[in-house]
Amino acid sequence: MVQTSTSNLPHSFSSTPRNRKPEWNKDVDKSYVKMKVNWKSWKDQGRPRSKENTAWISYKKSKNMFRRSLRQSRQRTRNEIIKEVESSKHDNPLLFSKLVKQHRSPSNIRTDTDSLIVSDKKHTGQQLLEGWEQYFRALSNPDPCPPCQVDEEVTQAEVLLEGTQLHVTSSQLNIAIAQLKSGKAGGVDHISPKHVKFSGPITRLVLVQIYNSILFHCHMPSNFKTSLILPIHKGKWKSPTDPSNYRGISLTTVFCKILELLIKPELEEALHKSNIPHELQSGFQEGHSCLLVAATLNLIIESNKKHTFIAYLDAANAFDTVWHNGLLLKLYKAGVRGNLWFIVKR
């Protein structure tokens, strides 16, 4: 709980007036006044940007000093908040929850609920986490179905499957790391994409060796299959006590995301050879948009001389209840072979 609250605490603060910001102390205000004086002097000279101009140099230095003092003050304020939260977690659990909610960003707060109903059982207080765990475990572990022909075909494919072996190079790893979004949160290991982006050549060389070992042995580390699930409420008109009215956002580790980016081009190449996805499918395809779908639908309606019927399908909990063996069999028939197929299966 403390780790979760730490990740939710603000790295910066809202744009309130300066004198009411918690990080705006005397040192920050002093550096701000000095920066404004140098800025006015530089402005009066016509805002020259020459490196030889003393007003421009003084303004840049005072600006950097102001930003540095503001960052340091924000970090001290954030550390004080974390210290206050940690000191209250054992003595007063209610105060602990109140402080965590108080210091979370308002944009991240969807709704607050004091109870949760899972399997006709009401969970309150400290039992809320147990209720969420029970709900998500039931989603990811549906009732087992009796064996069918598809399961037998997948088993036979696993025994007879042969194909090319993947190999990761340093350039491929650099491309995958560059595709990571810096603003995203980390997973259960609290390592964010920004940490990997600023890693050195030795770290990246070790990562290449690790990913090649994973692909060679077709073994997926357990840490890659562990995620932090954040329930986000779908809307204010839905009951906050029903867990099905929340959208579960899974935060996997950044190293798992890099592996997904490494095998994604190989999967797309194999699927495109089998015309998957179909050219008329607009979702999850590059170069397609809602405007293209609307234009296509309008063309169909105008060219159709009879009535046109449209069916809308909304799949709930699509990924958690997907038929994995059916998906694996489709990948096999689409031409996905070798350790690429086994990595998806793992």
Solvent accessible surface area in square Angstrom, and as a share of the most:
residue,aa,sasa,rsa
1,M,124,0.55
2,V,27,0.16
3,Q,119,0.53
4,T,46,0.27
5,S,2,0.01
6,T,41,0.24
7,S,65,0.42
8,N,43,0.22
9,L,3,0.02
10,P,26,0.16
11,H,138,0.61
12,S,60,0.39
13,F,40,0.17
14,S,77,0.49
15,S,111,0.71
16,T,57,0.33
17,P,68,0.43
18,R,115,0.42
19,N,129,0.66
20,R,173,0.63
21,K,38,0.16
22,P,86,0.54
23,E,1,0.00
24,W,36,0.13
25,N,58,0.30
26,K,180,0.76
27,D,95,0.49
28,V,1,0.01
29,D,58,0.30
30,K,156,0.66
31,S,18,0.12
32,Y,37,0.14
33,V,80,0.46
34,K,128,0.54
35,M,23,0.10
36,K,86,0.37
37,V,95,0.54
38,N,29,0.15
39,W,71,0.25
40,K,122,0.52
41,S,50,0.33
42,W,11,0.04
43,K,91,0.39
44,D,103,0.53
45,Q,102,0.45
46,G,61,0.59
47,R,117,0.43
48,P,37,0.23
49,R,173,0.63
50,S,55,0.36
51,K,174,0.74
52,E,159,0.71
53,N,35,0.18
54,T,105,0.61
55,A,10,0.08
56,W,36,0.13
57,I,63,0.32
58,S,48,0.31
59,Y,25,0.10
60,K,77,0.32
61,K,132,0.56
62,S,5,0.03
63,K,49,0.21
64,N,73,0.37
65,M,110,0.49
66,F,23,0.10
67,R,123,0.45
68,R,101,0.37
69,S,23,0.15
70,L,24,0.12
71,R,143,0.52
72,Q,92,0.41
73,S,3,0.02
74,R,57,0.21
75,Q,89,0.39
76,R,119,0.44
77,T,19,0.11
78,R,28,0.10
79,N,72,0.37
80,E,116,0.52
81,I,16,0.08
82,I,26,0.13
83,K,149,0.63
84,E,85,0.38
85,V,2,0.01
86,E,77,0.35
87,S,71,0.46
88,S,8,0.05
89,K,75,0.32
90,H,145,0.65
91,D,125,0.65
92,N,64,0.33
93,P,63,0.40
94,L,150,0.75
95,L,72,0.36
96,F,13,0.05
97,S,49,0.32
98,K,135,0.57
99,L,11,0.06
100,V,15,0.09
101,K,83,0.35
102,Q,117,0.52
103,H,38,0.17
104,R,65,0.24
105,S,36,0.23
106,P,116,0.73
107,S,84,0.54
108,N,72,0.37
109,I,59,0.30
110,R,129,0.47
111,T,47,0.28
112,D,81,0.42
113,T,30,0.18
114,D,115,0.59
115,S,15,0.10
116,L,0,0.00
117,I,83,0.42
118,V,8,0.05
119,S,89,0.57
120,D,146,0.76
121,K,117,0.50
122,K,126,0.53
123,H,6,0.03
124,T,61,0.36
125,G,54,0.52
126,Q,140,0.62
127,Q,83,0.37
128,L,39,0.19
129,L,111,0.55
130,E,105,0.47
131,G,0,0.00
132,W,35,0.12
133,E,90,0.40
134,Q,76,0.34
135,Y,31,0.12
136,F,31,0.13
137,R,145,0.53
138,A,69,0.54
139,L,26,0.13
140,S,66,0.42
141,N,100,0.51
142,P,82,0.51
143,D,122,0.63
144,P,131,0.82
145,C,113,0.68
146,P,109,0.68
147,P,117,0.74
148,C,51,0.31
149,Q,131,0.58
150,V,31,0.18
151,D,36,0.18
152,E,104,0.47
153,E,53,0.24
154,V,6,0.03
155,T,81,0.47
156,Q,110,0.49
157,A,5,0.04
158,E,57,0.26
159,V,116,0.67
160,L,134,0.66
161,L,18,0.09
162,E,145,0.65
163,G,37,0.36
164,T,113,0.66
165,Q,115,0.51
166,L,36,0.18
167,H,126,0.56
168,V,6,0.04
169,T,57,0.33
170,S,63,0.41
171,S,68,0.44
172,Q,80,0.36
173,L,1,0.00
174,N,65,0.33
175,I,105,0.54
176,A,3,0.03
177,I,2,0.01
178,A,75,0.58
179,Q,106,0.47
180,L,13,0.07
181,K,135,0.57
182,S,48,0.31
183,G,80,0.77
184,K,110,0.47
185,A,57,0.44
186,G,16,0.15
187,G,1,0.01
188,V,54,0.31
189,D,44,0.23
190,H,87,0.39
191,I,54,0.28
192,S,25,0.16
193,P,2,0.01
194,K,106,0.45
195,H,110,0.49
196,V,6,0.04
197,K,62,0.26
198,F,160,0.66
199,S,27,0.17
200,G,35,0.34
201,P,114,0.72
202,I,136,0.69
203,T,66,0.38
204,R,51,0.19
205,L,100,0.50
206,V,72,0.41
207,L,13,0.06
208,V,13,0.08
209,Q,109,0.49
210,I,79,0.40
211,Y,1,0.00
212,N,28,0.15
213,S,53,0.34
214,I,11,0.06
215,L,2,0.01
216,F,144,0.60
217,H,123,0.55
218,C,20,0.12
219,H,118,0.53
220,M,25,0.11
221,P,37,0.23
222,S,85,0.55
223,N,63,0.33
224,F,19,0.08
225,K,127,0.54
226,T,62,0.36
227,S,38,0.24
228,L,55,0.27
229,I,62,0.32
230,L,58,0.29
231,P,44,0.28
232,I,46,0.23
233,H,14,0.06
234,K,85,0.36
235,G,26,0.25
236,K,166,0.70
237,W,225,0.79
238,K,90,0.38
239,S,54,0.35
240,P,47,0.30
241,T,37,0.22
242,D,56,0.29
243,P,5,0.03
244,S,54,0.35
245,N,25,0.13
246,Y,21,0.08
247,R,127,0.47
248,G,37,0.36
249,I,73,0.37
250,S,62,0.40
251,L,30,0.15
252,T,32,0.19
253,T,0,0.00
254,V,2,0.01
255,F,44,0.18
256,C,12,0.07
257,K,49,0.21
258,I,0,0.00
259,L,3,0.01
260,E,90,0.40
261,L,44,0.22
262,L,20,0.10
263,I,17,0.09
264,K,105,0.45
265,P,75,0.47
266,E,61,0.27
267,L,36,0.18
268,E,67,0.30
269,E,97,0.43
270,A,17,0.13
271,L,35,0.18
272,H,114,0.51
273,K,161,0.68
274,S,50,0.32
275,N,87,0.45
276,I,74,0.37
277,P,39,0.25
278,H,89,0.40
279,E,123,0.55
280,L,137,0.68
281,Q,80,0.36
282,S,25,0.16
283,G,37,0.36
284,F,212,0.88
285,Q,40,0.18
286,E,175,0.79
287,G,76,0.73
288,H,60,0.27
289,S,61,0.39
290,C,115,0.69
291,L,144,0.72
292,L,83,0.41
293,V,70,0.40
294,A,56,0.43
295,A,59,0.46
296,T,53,0.31
297,L,64,0.32
298,N,79,0.40
299,L,118,0.59
300,I,86,0.44
301,I,82,0.42
302,E,125,0.56
303,S,80,0.52
304,N,59,0.30
305,K,203,0.86
306,K,172,0.73
307,H,157,0.70
308,T,49,0.28
309,F,182,0.76
310,I,82,0.42
311,A,103,0.80
312,Y,187,0.71
313,L,172,0.86
314,D,134,0.70
315,A,69,0.54
316,A,80,0.62
317,N,65,0.33
318,A,61,0.48
319,F,163,0.68
320,D,52,0.27
321,T,75,0.43
322,V,51,0.29
323,W,146,0.51
324,H,103,0.46
325,N,48,0.25
326,G,10,0.09
327,L,80,0.40
328,L,13,0.06
329,L,19,0.09
330,K,143,0.61
331,L,18,0.09
332,Y,60,0.23
333,K,142,0.60
334,A,8,0.06
335,G,37,0.36
336,V,1,0.00
337,R,87,0.32
338,G,4,0.03
339,N,1,0.01
340,L,11,0.06
341,W,0,0.00
342,F,33,0.14
343,I,4,0.02
344,V,51,0.29
345,K,68,0.29
346,R,102,0.37
